[in-house]
């Protein structure tokens, strides 16, 4: 049973949920990197192993979101992301396992090897993928696909927000905080002083913040921004925090009404780089360090920038005496099926450019370990 449901049984009866993840995810010391960085207590939370088929932070959210889709008897979900979206891929994989089709409305991004593998794998799992060149095109095409599939399948498609970051999706990381509290109680990790994670659509960080407050942990969440600044700010974090809190309180009146303060979290803007999905020199170094010392893969878009911030802070802000937890949100599982890049001809024409154009300069095999492909 989920840790949140143990604490609040009424939520188990009222929240939509389908079991997809392997929980609890492990937490352990990064012993080799701890020595390399001269840190005293450096830990990792292995959400990269959250699913047997495909891991990462999206799986926890999909347990609630696809659970809601099943409750509504939806035959299809429509979701959003950039071309290489890990969320879109996870939704296609786990939707397929439940007999739910996935339509992904995608936006262009800088090219990288992982974009190619995610597109091909999504397509192999029946993902209906569409490239949109602008926000206006995204709006029009989404409306068209919604109407099209409503008429074709005689059911309303279920809409999943980008990254699964809605109040319902964020509840998954409220549970993750309850799970962490149990691991602390069991002596697997001391209470962290700082928890580092990527900050994109914010659902992971906000759910974790709410859960930490609910279980009485004092850990400060350090969110490392990995998307454009217009999508991430304190006001949006506070808004989603209260929306998620209100939803839980409405379902179980014993779940507390909580407040968030500026001391509970910090947004780091200085490791973003040039643009979304542009790899950075410090991020590539972080990938190499994690690979060489711990044999754990990071990615160039999200987790490498987060771990680069963590390493910087150990050196520059002298937090080496603190308990530091790196919350690993990237998938470490080998993808279920392997493809040759030449298979891209099966994809819609608008995605072919990612296979004929070069990847960005920093996405080199000699610098970043080859993705599981």
N, C-alpha and C positions, 0 to 999 in steps of 0.2 A: 504494500500500500504506500502511496505517496506520503512523504513526511507531513505535508500540509494537511492531508486528509486525516492523518492520525491525530493531529492537534485540533482540527475542526471537522468533525464527522459530518456535520450538516452540509459542508461544501461538497463532500463526496456524492451526496444524494442529489445535489442541485447543479453541479457543474458538468458540462459535457466533457467526456474524456474517453480516449481510446489508447490503450497501451502500445507504444511504439519503441520507447527508449529502454536502454539497459541502465537502470538506476539502482543505487546511487553510483555516480561516476567516481572513479578513484581520485584520491588526493594523496600526494606524496612529495617528498623533498626532491629538489633538483641538486643532488649531492655534488656532481661534478661542476656544474655552473656556479654553485655556491662557493666552492673553493676558487674557481677562476675569477669570480667577481669580488671575492673577499667579503661575501655576505654571510651573516650568521644563521638566518632562518629564511630560506627561499623555497617556496612550495609552488606546486602546480595543481590545478583542478582540471581533470582530464575529460572535459566535455567533448574533446575531439574523439572520444570513444563512446559517445552517448548512444549510438545505434550499431547493431551488428552489420547492417548493410551499408550505412552511411552515417557518419557522426557529425559533430558540430552543434552549435547552439540552437539551430532551427528545429531540431527534432523534439526538444521539450515543448516548444510552442505548438508544433503541429499536433501533439497529443490532444490539446484542447481545441485547436482550430478545425482539424479534421474530425474530431469528435462532434463538434457543432454541425459540421457539414453532414455527417451521418445522421444526426438527430433531425435535420431538416430534409433528409432523404434526397440530398443533392446528388446529382450524377456527375457534376463537374465543379471544379473550383477555378476561379480566375485570380491570378496573382501578378505581381509586378517586380521589376528589378532591372539591373543593367544586363548586358548581353551575357556576362559570365556569372550571373547570379547564383550563389550557393543556395540561397533560399528557394529559388525557382527549381533548381535541381532536386533539392530535398523534398519539395512538395510533389514533384513528378514521381519520384521513387516511392515515397510512402503513400501517396494517393493511389498509385498503381497497385500497391499491396492490399489496399482496401477496396479496390474496384471503383475508384473515383478517378475520372479523367482530369487532366490539368491543362489549362490554357495560360501561357505566360506571356505577358505584355512587356516587352523588353526595350530598353533604351541603349544607344550606342555607348561604347567606352573604348579606352586605349587598349590595344591588343596585348595579349599574354597567352602563354601556353594553357593556363587553366581555363581561359575562355573557350578554347577549342574543345577541351575534354568535357566541360560542363554542357556545352551545346549538343555535342554528339550523344552524351549519356542521357540528357533530358529527352532528346528525340527518340532514343532507343526505348525509353520507358513510356512512350506514347505521348510525350509532351507536345502540345500544339503551340509552337513558338512563333511569335510575331515581333519583328523589329519596327520601332517607331522612331522617327527622326526628330520629333519635337514633342513638347508637352501637349500642344494642341492636338497633334496627330494621335498621341496616346489616348487622350480623352475621347476623341471621335471613334477611334478603332475599338476601344474598350466597350463603348456603348453599342457599337455594331456587333461585336462578338457576343455580348450579353444577350442582345435580342435574337441573334442568329441561333444560339444554342438553346435559348428558352423555347423557341419555336420548334427546333429540330428534336430536342430531347424531352419536351413537355415538362420540364422542371426548371426552376430558377437556378442558375449557377450561384455558388456561394463565393463571395468576394473575400479574399485574404489580403490584408494590407501589406505593403512592402516590408520585407523582413519579418512578417508575422507580428508586427509591433502594434497591436491594439490592446485595450485593457484585458481582453480575454487571453491573448497571447502572452502578455506580460505576467499573468498569474503563474505561468510555468516557472519563471525565475523567482517569484515569491516562494514557490515550493523549493527551488534550488537553495535558497537561503536557509530554509528549515532543514534541508538535507545537510548543508554545511554545519549547522549548529549541532546536529546529531554526531557528525564526524569529530567535531571539537570535543563534545561530551565523551566520546569514545576514546579520546586521546590520540587521534590520528593526526591532528594539527592543532597548534595553539590558536587562540583567537587572533586573526590577522589584524595588523595595524593598517595595512593598505591592501586593497584588491584592485589589480590592474586588468582592464578589459577594453576591447575596441568599442567605440561609440559611433554607431551608424544610424540606424532607425530608432535606437534608444530603448527598445522594449526589454532587452536583456538587462541593461544597466538599471532601468527604472524598476523592473520587477525585483531585482536583487536588492536595490535600496529599500524598497517597501518591506521585503522579507526580513532584511537585517534589522530594521526598526521593530518589526513585529516580534522577533525572537530575542531582542535585547542585545544584539551585538553592536559594538562601537566602531567597527571597521569603516574606514573611509574608502569610498569607491573612486578610483582614478579612471575616468573615461577618456581614452585617447581618440580624438576625433579622426575619422577616416573618410568622411564625406564632406561635401561643401558646407561652409559655415551656415548657409541659409537653412539647412535642415537640422542643425543642432544648436540649441541654446538652453539656458537655464529655465526660461519660461515654459518651453515645451516639455522639459523634464518634469517640472512641478505639475503641469497640467495633466500629463499622463499618469504621474504618481497618484494624484487625487482621484482621477477617473477609475484607476485600478482599485484603489482603496475603497471607493464608494461602491464599486461592483461587489467586492468581497463582503463588505459590511451589509449590503442589501440582501445578500444570500445567507449570511449568518451574522446576526446582530451582535454576537460575542466577539467577532473579529474587530479589533480596535480601530478607531479613527485616529490616524497618525499625522504628524507634521514632518516636513522635511526642512532642513536648515542648510545654509551654505557650508557648514562644517561637515556635512554628511557626504559630500561629493565634490570633485574638482574636474573640470574639463581641461584637457591638454590640447591646445591647438597647434603646437609647434613641431609636431611630427607628421603632419598631414602630407607635406610635400607639394608638388606642383598642381595636382588635381586628383580626383577620385581614380583609384586603381593605378596611378603612376607609382612604380616602385621607387624607393629612396635608398641612398647609399647606407644610411644607418639601419634601415630595414633589412637590406641585403646582408649586412654584417650580422644582424640579429638572427636571420635565418641560418647563416653559417655556424654561428656559435651554438644555437640550439641543436642543430644537426650534428655537429662535430662532438659536442660534449654530452648530449643526452639522447641522440638518435630519435628526436621527435621533430616532425615536419611543421614548419610555419608557412604562411602564405604571404605574398608580397603586398596584398591590398589591405589586410586587416591586422592579423596577429603579429606580423613582423614589426609594424609601426608601434604597436602596443609594447612589445618586448624591448624595442629600441628605447622607448621612453623609460621603461623600468630600469634598464641598464644605465642610462644616463643619470637617473635619479640616485642610483646607488653610488655612482662616482661623484656626482656634483652636489647632491643635496644631503649626502651622508646619512642615508637611511639604512645603512648596512647592518645596524644593530636592531632594526625593527623586524617584525614578522611580516613578510611580503608574500602575497598569493597572486600568482599569475593565473587568470581564468582563461583556459585555452578553448577558443570557440570555433576553431577550424576543424574540418574533417581529417582524421588520420587513417581512416580505413581505405584499403585499396578498393577502387571502384569495381563493382561486380563484373563488369564486362570490359574487355579491352578492344580498342579500335585502332585502325590505321587512319591517319589524318586524311587520307584520300577518300574516306567515307563521307566527307563533307558534301559531296554532290547530292546526297540524299536530302540535305537541308534546304529550306527555302532560300531562294537566290540572294536575298538581302543579307544573309549571314555568311556568304562565301568569302567576303573580304577578309574575315578573320583567319582564313586558311591560306590565302594567297599573299597577304601582306605580312611583312616582318613583324615579329613581336618587338616590344619596346627593348631598348638596349640593355637595361639592367636585368631583364629576364633571361639570363644566360645560364646554361647548365653548369658552367664552371663556378658560378657564384651562388646559385640557388639550387638545392637538390631537386632532381627531376621529380615532377609531380607523379603521383600514382596513376598511371595511364595505360 
